[in-house]
Amino acid sequence: MAQDSTYDLIVIGAGPGGYVAAIRAAQLGMNVAIIERSRNLGGTCLNIGCIPSKALLESSELYYSSVNHLKDHGIKTGSVKFDLQRIMDRKKEVVSQLVRGVSSLLKARSVDVYTGSAHILPAEGQKTKTVEISRRGAKKQQISGAKVIIATGSIPVELSFLPFDFKDIVTSTEALSFEQVPEKLIVIGAGAIGLELGSVWARLGSEVTVIELLPQIMPGWDVQVSRRMNQILKKQGLNLVLDTKVLGCEKKKAGLQVRAERKDGKEEFFTANKVLVSVGRKPFHEGVGIAENGIQWDERTGFVKVDKRYQTSAENIFAIGDVIGEPMLAHKAEEEGVVCVERIAGIPAELNYNAIPGVIYTAPEIASVGKTEEQLREDEREYKRGMFSFKANGRALALGSTNGFVKVLADSRTDEVLGVHIIGPRASELISEAVTVIEYGGSAEDIARTIHAHPTLAEVLKEAALAVDGRSIHSL
């Protein structure tokens, strides 16, 4: 630790936004401290979110494929079983390795790491900020900094009529660590978290029912993509109940009974061993000192208000990531951390919020960037559409994964790419090309004229771009 405990920058929260901001600041020559309330660095994403869920998705998909698809490739396996404990142990190993990696990165750049809850002490008229660090069983500690970044992330939304008991009625955190496969699992909310974890446990043998308040899964995503994914997930065994409002849950001898109301007013009951509530997340800034320091926030959403420099209404206090607004994505928080620090350092930096990709890691994967058709129609923006199916792609056929399509939306007059939506194998990787094109203001013609290696999945994006003007080569 720095002997004088005085820093150019103090970052509160060591999730993707916080630790990336700290590293970038250190690269720019700042003396940096980072404070994390958890013993593990990396925040929700690394410890109880993005990374462990992807480890479980990969393991469960390999098992599911072994049972259902290897025979299509002429591979005979006999009886295939899974070891849930080993699956969980591997998940922990992946997380632990990445946590150690974050620690090493911060250490290599001489970032001082403090463990405990941070509270910014109010000091009217003083530019330098003092942050008090509290940790159970330890004496309180104070450090000071010229600038402070709040990167405290988010927590799961709890329904007032369905409070968490963290055993039977659970958040995603507990659903990542079930000790046994629940015979019946009810998932409330058909967003990314609900569909991903629902897929994990369905592949391992659970009877999964997903209940969604709105008339489509993946609310906010392109409707055509949502409808197609609905069909695919149903074939995989997920019971998708849409346009249905959950009213409550009772614990009975036979298990949990969830009471819900259909759109027509009819009540329906669902039974389960576990209920996963995944209806969204909300910003977390409890105890940081928001009100005491005169920092403004939206009372309805809880999001901290910031300007274009990510500065709050309090001088020299900044905020980034989930705590300031949608989309609540790790990569969005990371980029905000970089831009925020660079602007503090006087470096011109921008973040194009229209070029932030979203991904849902089901099988097949779903990825999107830019505008949906529904948004373009709402904006009265004239556009052209090109689509191409993975069924006509040689690489997808060789992989045995042909479900899905690529959709490219382009401006009718300028041909600028406005949005790209993908359902298909490795969509999470394919979307990066589309993100790059949108970032540079490129056109569908740019994608169409770019040579793509053959045979590759990326050729589907090229064909969809060609289809924008009716020039797709490999479709009838």
C-alpha distance (Angstrom), angle and dihedral (degrees) to the residues before:
residue distance angle dihedral
M1 . . .
A2 3.79 . .
Q3 3.81 108.1 .
D4 3.79 95.9 -134.2
S5 3.85 92.4 42.1
T6 3.80 89.8 -140.8
Y7 3.79 118.6 131.4
D8 3.77 142.5 -177.2
L9 3.80 88.5 -135.1
I10 3.80 135.8 16.2
V11 3.80 117.1 -165.1
I12 3.80 118.1 -160.6
G13 3.80 110.0 -153.2
A14 3.80 128.5 30.1
G15 3.79 99.7 -142.4
P16 3.82 122.3 118.8
G17 3.80 92.9 -70.2
G18 3.79 95.7 44.1
Y19 3.77 102.4 44.2
V20 3.82 92.8 42.7
A21 3.82 89.7 51.2
A22 3.81 89.9 49.9
I23 3.81 92.9 49.9
R24 3.81 93.3 47.4
A25 3.81 91.0 48.5
A26 3.79 90.6 51.2
Q27 3.81 89.9 49.7
L28 3.79 87.4 55.9
G29 3.80 91.4 54.5
M30 3.79 100.1 -99.3
N31 3.80 123.4 144.0
V32 3.81 100.9 -122.8
A33 3.80 139.0 -168.3
I34 3.79 126.3 -173.7
I35 3.80 125.7 -162.6
E36 3.80 122.7 -157.0
R37 3.81 124.4 -179.6
S38 3.82 92.7 -155.6
R39 3.78 123.7 71.2
N40 3.80 89.0 -126.0
L41 3.77 123.6 67.2
G42 3.80 120.9 -137.5
G43 3.79 101.3 65.4
T44 3.79 127.0 -132.0
C45 3.80 94.6 -35.4
L46 3.76 96.9 57.8
N47 3.83 100.2 33.5
I48 3.80 108.1 32.0
G49 3.80 106.2 4.2
C50 3.79 137.5 34.1
I51 3.79 100.0 13.5
P52 3.83 103.5 42.1
S53 3.80 91.0 42.7
K54 3.81 91.1 53.3
A55 3.80 90.5 49.3
L56 3.82 90.1 53.8
L57 3.79 92.0 44.0
E58 3.80 90.9 53.2
S59 3.81 94.3 47.5
S60 3.79 94.2 45.3
E61 3.80 92.4 46.4
L62 3.81 91.7 51.5
Y63 3.80 89.6 51.8
Y64 3.81 92.7 46.3
S65 3.81 91.4 48.2
S66 3.79 91.8 48.0
V67 3.78 90.9 54.9
N68 3.80 98.4 39.4
H69 3.80 111.6 22.6
L70 3.80 113.9 25.2
K71 3.79 90.3 81.0
D72 3.82 87.7 62.8
H73 3.81 86.8 63.7
G74 3.80 92.8 49.0
I75 3.81 93.5 -104.1
K76 3.80 115.3 139.8
T77 3.78 114.1 -158.6
G78 3.78 106.3 164.9
S79 3.80 115.8 -149.6
V80 3.81 110.9 1.0
K81 3.79 120.7 -160.1
F82 3.77 134.3 172.8
D83 3.79 131.9 -137.3
L84 3.82 106.9 -140.5
Q85 3.79 92.7 -167.4
R86 3.81 91.6 54.6
I87 3.82 89.9 47.2
M88 3.81 89.1 54.0
D89 3.80 92.7 44.2
R90 3.80 90.9 52.6
K91 3.80 89.8 50.1
K92 3.80 89.4 54.1
E93 3.79 91.5 48.0
V94 3.81 91.6 53.7
V95 3.81 91.3 48.9
S96 3.81 93.7 45.6
Q97 3.78 92.8 51.7
L98 3.79 92.1 52.2
V99 3.83 93.1 45.1
R100 3.81 89.0 53.8
G101 3.80 88.2 48.0
V102 3.82 92.6 55.4
S103 3.79 90.4 47.9
S104 3.80 90.9 51.2
L105 3.80 92.4 48.9
L106 3.80 92.3 52.6
K107 3.79 92.5 45.1
A108 3.80 92.0 49.1
R109 3.81 89.4 56.1
S110 3.81 94.2 45.5
V111 3.80 94.6 -114.3
D112 3.80 109.8 160.8
V113 3.80 111.5 -130.2
Y114 3.82 121.2 -152.4
T115 3.80 124.1 -172.7
G116 3.80 118.5 -145.7
S117 3.80 144.8 62.2
A118 3.79 114.1 -54.1
H119 3.80 126.2 -141.0
I120 3.79 122.3 -177.4
L121 3.80 106.6 -138.7
P122 3.81 113.9 -135.1
A123 3.78 112.5 -115.7
E124 3.78 112.7 169.7
G125 3.78 113.9 -146.2
Q126 3.80 95.2 8.4
K127 3.78 118.2 115.9
T128 3.81 94.6 -163.3
K129 3.79 112.1 78.3
T130 3.78 126.0 -142.3
V131 3.79 118.6 -150.5
E132 3.79 121.6 -163.2
I133 3.80 117.1 -149.5
S134 3.80 119.6 -154.0
R135 3.77 126.5 -169.7
R136 3.79 127.8 173.1
G137 3.78 111.2 -101.0
A138 3.80 93.5 10.3
K139 3.78 134.9 94.9
K140 3.79 115.8 -100.1
Q141 3.78 114.9 -100.9
Q142 3.78 132.2 -157.4
I143 3.79 130.1 -152.4
S144 3.78 129.5 174.2
G145 3.78 133.8 -145.1
A146 3.78 141.6 179.0
K147 3.80 90.5 -130.7
V148 3.81 134.1 20.7
I149 3.81 128.0 -159.7
I150 3.80 118.6 -160.5
A151 3.82 109.3 -148.4
T152 3.80 100.8 157.3
G153 3.81 97.4 141.0
S154 3.78 127.5 -156.0
I155 3.81 144.3 -65.3
P156 3.83 132.8 -145.7
V157 3.79 117.8 -79.7
E158 3.81 111.9 -113.4
L159 3.80 120.5 -148.3
S160 3.82 112.3 -131.7
F161 3.81 91.6 -138.3
L162 3.81 93.0 45.3
P163 3.82 108.4 42.8
F164 3.77 119.4 -173.6
D165 3.77 118.2 -105.7
F166 3.84 89.1 177.1
K167 3.78 90.7 -134.5
D168 3.80 108.9 64.2
I169 3.80 101.0 0.7
V170 3.75 101.1 46.8
T171 3.79 149.0 173.1
S172 3.78 124.5 -129.5
T173 3.81 88.3 -90.1
E174 3.81 93.0 66.6
A175 3.82 92.4 37.9
L176 3.81 88.1 61.0
S177 3.79 90.6 59.9
F178 3.80 109.9 38.0
E179 3.80 108.8 156.7
Q180 3.79 91.0 -142.1
V181 3.78 136.9 14.1
P182 3.81 108.1 -89.2
E183 3.78 112.0 -123.7
K184 3.80 88.7 -139.3
L185 3.79 125.2 17.3
I186 3.79 125.5 -173.3
V187 3.80 116.0 -159.6
I188 3.79 116.7 -163.7
G189 3.79 109.1 -155.1
A190 3.82 128.0 34.4
G191 3.78 98.5 -140.6
A192 3.80 127.0 114.9
I193 3.81 96.4 -70.7
G194 3.79 94.7 46.1
L195 3.80 95.4 47.1
E196 3.80 94.5 44.0
L197 3.80 96.7 49.0
G198 3.79 91.2 38.2
S199 3.81 87.8 55.4
V200 3.82 92.4 49.5
W201 3.78 95.2 54.7
A202 3.82 94.6 38.2
R203 3.82 89.8 56.3
L204 3.80 89.5 51.8
G205 3.80 92.6 52.5
S206 3.78 108.1 -87.2
E207 3.79 120.4 137.8
V208 3.81 99.5 -123.3
T209 3.80 126.3 -162.3
V210 3.80 118.3 -175.4
I211 3.81 115.9 -160.7
E212 3.81 117.6 -163.0
L213 3.81 127.4 -175.4
L214 3.81 94.0 -150.0
P215 3.83 127.1 65.4
Q216 3.83 94.2 -107.9
I217 3.77 138.7 46.2
M218 3.81 115.2 -118.4
P219 3.84 94.9 32.5
G220 3.79 111.8 -143.8
W221 3.80 94.6 24.3
D222 3.80 124.5 111.6
V223 3.81 106.8 -68.1
Q224 3.82 94.6 -135.6
V225 3.80 90.0 52.5
S226 3.80 90.6 47.5
R227 3.81 93.4 51.0
R228 3.79 93.0 48.4
M229 3.80 91.9 48.5
N230 3.78 89.8 48.9
Q231 3.81 89.1 59.3
I232 3.81 92.8 46.8
L233 3.81 95.2 49.0
K234 3.79 92.1 48.0
K235 3.81 89.6 55.0
Q236 3.80 87.3 52.2
G237 3.80 89.3 58.1
L238 3.79 103.9 -99.7
N239 3.80 114.1 139.3
L240 3.82 104.9 -138.7
V241 3.80 114.7 -162.9
L242 3.81 111.1 -172.7
D243 3.81 134.8 -175.9
T244 3.79 88.2 29.1
K245 3.80 129.6 130.0
V246 3.79 120.3 -149.0
L247 3.82 110.9 -135.9
G248 3.77 102.9 -178.5
C249 3.77 148.8 -50.1
E250 3.79 133.1 -114.0
K251 3.77 128.6 -163.7
K252 3.78 111.3 -130.7
K253 3.80 134.1 171.7
A254 3.79 90.3 -97.8
G255 3.80 91.6 51.1
L256 3.78 135.3 -94.0
Q257 3.79 120.8 -13.7
V258 3.80 116.0 -159.2
R259 3.79 116.7 -159.7
A260 3.80 116.9 -151.5
E261 3.78 139.8 171.1
R262 3.80 124.2 -135.4
K263 3.80 122.9 -141.4
D264 3.82 90.2 -99.0
G265 3.82 90.4 57.0
K266 3.79 95.0 -105.1
E267 3.79 115.0 139.8
E268 3.77 120.7 -131.6
F269 3.80 132.8 -174.3
F270 3.79 128.2 -144.6
T271 3.80 126.8 -170.5
A272 3.77 127.1 -148.9
N273 3.81 146.5 155.5
K274 3.80 92.3 -133.1
V275 3.81 134.5 21.7
L276 3.80 119.1 -155.6
V277 3.80 113.1 -161.0
S278 3.81 108.5 -156.2
V279 3.79 105.1 158.5
G280 3.78 95.7 135.4
R281 3.77 142.7 -72.2
K282 3.79 133.7 -89.0
P283 3.81 131.3 -150.5
F284 3.78 116.6 -90.2
H285 3.80 119.7 -147.4
E286 3.79 102.6 134.2
G287 3.79 113.5 150.3
V288 3.80 95.3 7.5
G289 3.80 93.2 109.5
I290 3.78 101.5 -108.6
A291 3.80 98.0 150.0
E292 3.80 95.8 36.6
N293 3.78 90.8 56.8
G294 3.79 95.2 47.2
I295 3.79 93.8 -111.2
Q296 3.79 111.7 160.9
W297 3.80 122.2 -135.0
D298 3.78 137.4 172.2
E299 3.80 106.0 -95.2
R300 3.82 92.2 -154.3
T301 3.81 99.2 49.8
G302 3.79 100.9 19.8
F303 3.80 92.1 -130.5
V304 3.80 115.9 147.8
K305 3.81 112.7 -120.8
V306 3.80 117.2 -123.3
D307 3.80 137.5 171.9
K308 3.81 127.8 -128.2
R309 3.81 90.1 -75.9
Y310 3.84 89.9 52.6
Q311 3.79 88.6 -112.8
T312 3.78 116.0 147.0
S313 3.79 123.5 -138.8
A314 3.82 86.7 -86.7
E315 3.79 115.8 82.2
N316 3.82 115.0 -106.8
I317 3.82 93.3 4.6
F318 3.80 114.7 112.2
A319 3.81 133.8 179.9
I320 3.81 135.1 -157.5
G321 3.81 142.1 170.8
D322 3.78 129.5 22.9
V323 3.79 91.2 -11.2
I324 3.84 92.1 69.0
G325 3.80 102.5 43.0
E326 3.76 153.3 -74.8
P327 2.92 141.2 6.3
M328 3.79 93.9 51.9
L329 3.78 96.5 -155.3
A330 3.79 130.9 139.2
H331 3.80 94.1 -132.5
K332 3.81 91.1 50.7
A333 3.81 89.9 52.7
E334 3.80 91.3 48.5
E335 3.79 93.3 53.3
E336 3.80 92.0 45.6
G337 3.80 88.0 52.8
V338 3.79 91.7 53.8
V339 3.81 94.9 44.4
C340 3.81 92.6 45.5
V341 3.81 93.2 52.0
E342 3.79 93.8 43.9
R343 3.79 91.1 51.7
I344 3.81 89.8 49.3
A345 3.80 86.3 53.8
G346 3.80 91.3 50.1
I347 3.79 95.6 -107.8
P348 3.83 115.6 138.4
A349 3.81 107.3 -117.3
E350 3.78 135.5 163.1
L351 3.81 137.7 -170.4
N352 3.80 119.3 -151.4
Y353 3.79 104.0 -146.2
N354 3.80 90.4 -170.5
A355 3.81 89.4 63.1
I356 3.81 98.0 57.3
P357 3.80 110.3 116.7
G358 3.78 124.5 -142.0
V359 3.80 123.8 -152.9
I360 3.80 136.1 -172.6
Y361 3.81 112.0 -164.4
T362 3.78 100.2 -145.8
A363 3.81 120.8 127.3
P364 2.93 107.4 -67.8
E365 3.77 96.9 28.3
I366 3.80 122.6 -124.6
A367 3.80 123.2 -144.5
S368 3.77 134.7 172.7
V369 3.79 141.8 175.1
G370 3.80 131.5 -179.8
K371 3.78 126.8 2.2
T372 3.80 129.5 -9.9
E373 3.79 122.1 -136.3
E374 3.80 89.1 -107.3
Q375 3.81 91.7 54.9
L376 3.79 92.7 47.7
R377 3.79 91.5 51.2
E378 3.79 90.1 48.0
D379 3.82 89.2 51.2
E380 3.84 89.1 47.5
R381 3.80 88.4 -125.2
E382 3.79 113.6 157.9
Y383 3.78 110.7 -131.4
K384 3.80 144.9 168.6
R385 3.79 125.0 -134.1
G386 3.78 131.5 -147.1
M387 3.81 125.0 -176.1
F388 3.78 136.3 -178.2
S389 3.80 130.6 180.0
F390 3.79 127.0 -131.2
K391 3.81 86.9 -135.7
A392 3.81 88.6 78.6
N393 3.81 94.6 48.5
G394 3.80 119.4 101.5
R395 3.80 96.0 -149.2
A396 3.81 92.4 49.8
L397 3.80 90.4 49.7
A398 3.81 90.7 50.5
L399 3.81 89.9 49.9
G400 3.78 90.7 48.5
S401 3.81 89.5 -126.7
T402 3.79 111.1 114.2
N403 3.80 103.4 142.0
G404 3.77 113.4 122.9
F405 3.78 144.7 18.3
V406 3.80 146.0 -120.9
K407 3.80 120.3 -114.0
V408 3.81 121.6 -164.8
L409 3.80 120.2 -166.8
A410 3.81 118.0 -163.6
D411 3.79 136.1 176.6
S412 3.82 110.3 -93.1
R413 3.80 93.1 -135.2
T414 3.82 106.8 32.5
D415 3.84 100.5 24.9
E416 3.83 89.3 -132.1
V417 3.80 110.8 158.9
L418 3.80 107.7 -110.7
G419 3.79 100.6 173.8
V420 3.79 143.8 -5.3
H421 3.80 124.7 -160.1
I422 3.80 125.5 -172.9
I423 3.78 136.7 -172.5
G424 3.76 110.1 178.1
P425 3.80 150.4 79.1
R426 3.82 112.8 -33.4
A427 3.79 92.7 -3.9
S428 3.81 88.0 155.3
E429 3.81 89.2 66.9
L430 3.82 97.3 37.4
I431 3.81 93.1 56.1
S432 3.82 92.1 67.9
E433 3.80 92.4 74.7
A434 3.79 89.7 54.1
V435 3.81 91.4 47.4
T436 3.81 90.1 53.6
V437 3.80 92.6 50.0
I438 3.81 92.1 49.8
E439 3.81 91.6 45.7
Y440 3.81 90.2 56.5
G441 3.80 94.4 41.4
G442 3.78 91.6 -112.5
S443 3.79 128.8 170.5
A444 3.78 136.1 -124.7
E445 3.80 85.3 -110.3
D446 3.84 89.1 59.1
I447 3.80 90.2 57.8
A448 3.80 92.4 41.9
R449 3.83 92.9 51.8
T450 3.81 94.1 45.9
I451 3.82 113.6 100.5
H452 3.80 111.3 -120.3
A453 3.80 120.5 -164.0
H454 3.79 116.1 -107.6
P455 2.94 128.8 -99.8
T456 3.81 98.0 23.5
L457 3.77 137.0 125.0
A458 3.81 88.5 -121.7
E459 3.80 88.9 72.2
V460 3.81 87.2 75.9
L461 3.81 89.0 65.2
K462 3.81 90.3 49.8
E463 3.81 91.5 50.0
A464 3.81 91.7 48.0
A465 3.81 88.9 51.7
L466 3.80 89.8 50.5
A467 3.80 88.8 49.2
V468 3.81 90.3 59.7
D469 3.82 85.8 79.5
G470 3.79 96.3 29.6
R471 3.82 93.5 -100.7
S472 3.80 102.4 118.8
I473 3.79 107.7 144.6
H474 3.79 101.4 -159.3
S475 3.79 101.4 45.6
L476 3.79 129.9 80.7
